[in-house]
């Protein structure tokens, strides 16, 4: 399900992923999404994004998203923010913080994630 406003989208995605609900998280993406990897390669399409989300849930990763800036123009929103991933406990604890850029698109039913560069945009 899409969100009614772009500000709600990162919270809804982080909540779904942290709850392990990949189906709900995937519903927040457009039909043909793109995720830009740290090396500049891309995951294209819902099948690839779904697999990445399922892998994160299988490893017990929780998501925290803090949006520092959002620019909205019509049916497009560009966001900049911090993604914090956490998993494990004690000696096995893992935390990764990155600064990313995400593009949201508004369709007939609301806002969804279209392009995600969670580790930032790679250097040219």
C-alpha atoms as a printed R data frame, in Angstrom:
    type eleno elety resid chain resno      x       y       z
1   ATOM     1    CA   UNK     A     1  0.000   0.000   0.000
2   ATOM     2    CA   UNK     A     2  1.345   3.429  -0.937
3   ATOM     3    CA   UNK     A     3  1.396   6.292   1.562
4   ATOM     4    CA   UNK     A     4 -0.761   9.411   1.356
5   ATOM     5    CA   UNK     A     5  2.211  11.759   1.781
6   ATOM     6    CA   UNK     A     6  5.930  11.355   1.055
7   ATOM     7    CA   UNK     A     7  6.942  12.100   4.654
8   ATOM     8    CA   UNK     A     8  5.223   8.897   5.822
9   ATOM     9    CA   UNK     A     9  6.979   6.650   3.294
10  ATOM    10    CA   UNK     A    10 10.370   6.177   5.018
11  ATOM    11    CA   UNK     A    11  8.685   5.496   8.378
12  ATOM    12    CA   UNK     A    12  6.340   2.934   6.817
13  ATOM    13    CA   UNK     A    13  9.198   1.184   5.025
14  ATOM    14    CA   UNK     A    14 11.446   1.058   8.114
15  ATOM    15    CA   UNK     A    15  8.562  -0.215  10.257
16  ATOM    16    CA   UNK     A    16  7.652  -2.972   7.790
17  ATOM    17    CA   UNK     A    17 11.256  -4.115   7.418
18  ATOM    18    CA   UNK     A    18 11.972  -4.001  11.149
19  ATOM    19    CA   UNK     A    19  8.837  -6.105  11.701
20  ATOM    20    CA   UNK     A    20 10.050  -8.605   9.093
21  ATOM    21    CA   UNK     A    21  7.062  -7.913   6.831
22  ATOM    22    CA   UNK     A    22  8.678  -8.022   3.381
23  ATOM    23    CA   UNK     A    23  5.324  -8.114   1.598
24  ATOM    24    CA   UNK     A    24  4.250  -4.838   3.239
25  ATOM    25    CA   UNK     A    25  7.673  -3.286   2.541
26  ATOM    26    CA   UNK     A    26  7.571  -4.362  -1.107
27  ATOM    27    CA   UNK     A    27  4.133  -2.776  -1.555
28  ATOM    28    CA   UNK     A    28  5.829   0.576  -0.890
29  ATOM    29    CA   UNK     A    29  7.890   0.291  -4.109
30  ATOM    30    CA   UNK     A    30  6.884   1.144  -7.684
31  ATOM    31    CA   UNK     A    31  6.435  -1.724 -10.138
32  ATOM    32    CA   UNK     A    32  9.879  -1.302 -11.711
33  ATOM    33    CA   UNK     A    33 12.190  -0.025  -8.946
34  ATOM    34    CA   UNK     A    34 15.920   0.552  -9.042
35  ATOM    35    CA   UNK     A    35 18.409   0.191  -6.162
36  ATOM    36    CA   UNK     A    36 21.880   1.599  -6.783
37  ATOM    37    CA   UNK     A    37 24.620  -0.466  -5.154
38  ATOM    38    CA   UNK     A    38 27.792   1.070  -3.637
39  ATOM    39    CA   UNK     A    39 29.806   0.083  -6.740
40  ATOM    40    CA   UNK     A    40 27.315   1.743  -9.098
41  ATOM    41    CA   UNK     A    41 25.686  -1.475 -10.294
42  ATOM    42    CA   UNK     A    42 21.919  -1.669  -9.998
43  ATOM    43    CA   UNK     A    43 19.267  -4.028  -8.730
44  ATOM    44    CA   UNK     A    44 16.428  -3.664 -11.203
45  ATOM    45    CA   UNK     A    45 12.830  -4.733 -10.764
46  ATOM    46    CA   UNK     A    46 10.639  -5.970  -7.962
47  ATOM    47    CA   UNK     A    47 12.026  -9.519  -7.997
48  ATOM    48    CA   UNK     A    48 15.578  -8.293  -7.320
49  ATOM    49    CA   UNK     A    49 14.418  -5.795  -4.682
50  ATOM    50    CA   UNK     A    50 12.246  -8.429  -3.019
51  ATOM    51    CA   UNK     A    51 15.205 -10.812  -2.759
52  ATOM    52    CA   UNK     A    52 17.383  -8.110  -1.189
53  ATOM    53    CA   UNK     A    53 14.645  -7.293   1.328
54  ATOM    54    CA   UNK     A    54 14.117 -10.974   2.164
55  ATOM    55    CA   UNK     A    55 17.873 -11.413   2.674
56  ATOM    56    CA   UNK     A    56 17.920  -8.474   5.104
57  ATOM    57    CA   UNK     A    57 14.995  -9.896   7.091
58  ATOM    58    CA   UNK     A    58 16.575 -13.376   7.117
59  ATOM    59    CA   UNK     A    59 19.648 -11.835   8.737
60  ATOM    60    CA   UNK     A    60 17.532 -10.064  11.374
61  ATOM    61    CA   UNK     A    61 18.360  -6.561  10.178
62  ATOM    62    CA   UNK     A    62 16.381  -3.666  11.653
63  ATOM    63    CA   UNK     A    63 16.086  -0.392   9.774
64  ATOM    64    CA   UNK     A    64 16.110   3.196  10.996
65  ATOM    65    CA   UNK     A    65 15.691   5.981   8.437
66  ATOM    66    CA   UNK     A    66 16.232   9.626   9.297
67  ATOM    67    CA   UNK     A    67 15.361  12.010   6.469
68  ATOM    68    CA   UNK     A    68 17.398  15.209   6.612
69  ATOM    69    CA   UNK     A    69 15.944  16.873   3.499
70  ATOM    70    CA   UNK     A    70 13.006  16.323   1.168
71  ATOM    71    CA   UNK     A    71 12.318  18.208  -2.043
72  ATOM    72    CA   UNK     A    72  8.910  17.704  -3.645
73  ATOM    73    CA   UNK     A    73  7.961  18.794  -7.147
74  ATOM    74    CA   UNK     A    74  4.593  17.584  -8.346
75  ATOM    75    CA   UNK     A    75  4.599  13.785  -8.357
76  ATOM    76    CA   UNK     A    76  8.328  13.379  -7.598
77  ATOM    77    CA   UNK     A    77 10.166  13.704  -4.284
78  ATOM    78    CA   UNK     A    78 13.915  13.593  -3.737
79  ATOM    79    CA   UNK     A    79 15.117  12.761  -0.238
80  ATOM    80    CA   UNK     A    80 18.450  12.739   1.482
81  ATOM    81    CA   UNK     A    81 18.996  11.012   4.780
82  ATOM    82    CA   UNK     A    82 20.713   8.491   6.994
83  ATOM    83    CA   UNK     A    83 20.056   4.757   6.985
84  ATOM    84    CA   UNK     A    84 21.078   2.786  10.063
85  ATOM    85    CA   UNK     A    85 21.024  -1.004   9.825
86  ATOM    86    CA   UNK     A    86 21.364  -3.117  12.974
87  ATOM    87    CA   UNK     A    87 21.457  -6.860  13.600
88  ATOM    88    CA   UNK     A    88 22.614  -9.294  16.222
89  ATOM    89    CA   UNK     A    89 23.491  -8.767  19.864
90  ATOM    90    CA   UNK     A    90 26.564  -8.784  22.055
91  ATOM    91    CA   UNK     A    91 29.755  -9.765  20.242
92  ATOM    92    CA   UNK     A    92 27.729 -10.549  17.122
93  ATOM    93    CA   UNK     A    93 26.161  -7.074  17.007
94  ATOM    94    CA   UNK     A    94 26.348  -5.259  13.701
95  ATOM    95    CA   UNK     A    95 25.584  -1.626  12.903
96  ATOM    96    CA   UNK     A    96 26.055   0.107   9.592
97  ATOM    97    CA   UNK     A    97 25.284   3.781   8.968
98  ATOM    98    CA   UNK     A    98 25.141   5.263   5.469
99  ATOM    99    CA   UNK     A    99 23.936   8.485   3.879
100 ATOM   100    CA   UNK     A   100 21.628   7.915   0.961
101 ATOM   101    CA   UNK     A   101 19.434   9.486  -1.659
102 ATOM   102    CA   UNK     A   102 15.962   8.208  -2.544
103 ATOM   103    CA   UNK     A   103 13.449   9.204  -5.220
104 ATOM   104    CA   UNK     A   104  9.750   8.754  -4.488
105 ATOM   105    CA   UNK     A   105  7.001   8.801  -7.121
106 ATOM   106    CA   UNK     A   106  3.319   9.549  -6.606
107 ATOM   107    CA   UNK     A   107  0.859   7.402  -8.494
108 ATOM   108    CA   UNK     A   108 -2.908   7.185  -8.417
109 ATOM   109    CA   UNK     A   109 -2.904   5.519  -5.006
110 ATOM   110    CA   UNK     A   110 -0.137   7.497  -3.319
111 ATOM   111    CA   UNK     A   111  3.641   7.654  -2.825
112 ATOM   112    CA   UNK     A   112  6.085   4.796  -3.435
113 ATOM   113    CA   UNK     A   113  9.855   4.306  -3.597
114 ATOM   114    CA   UNK     A   114 11.154   4.476  -7.188
115 ATOM   115    CA   UNK     A   115 14.949   4.802  -6.988
116 ATOM   116    CA   UNK     A   116 17.016   4.080  -3.895
117 ATOM   117    CA   UNK     A   117 20.721   4.778  -3.416
118 ATOM   118    CA   UNK     A   118 20.909   3.769   0.269
119 ATOM   119    CA   UNK     A   119 24.706   3.949   0.346
120 ATOM   120    CA   UNK     A   120 24.808   7.262  -1.496
121 ATOM   121    CA   UNK     A   121 25.550   7.872  -5.138
122 ATOM   122    CA   UNK     A   122 28.830   6.357  -6.339
123 ATOM   123    CA   UNK     A   123 31.574   8.625  -7.642
124 ATOM   124    CA   UNK     A   124 31.653   8.953 -11.413
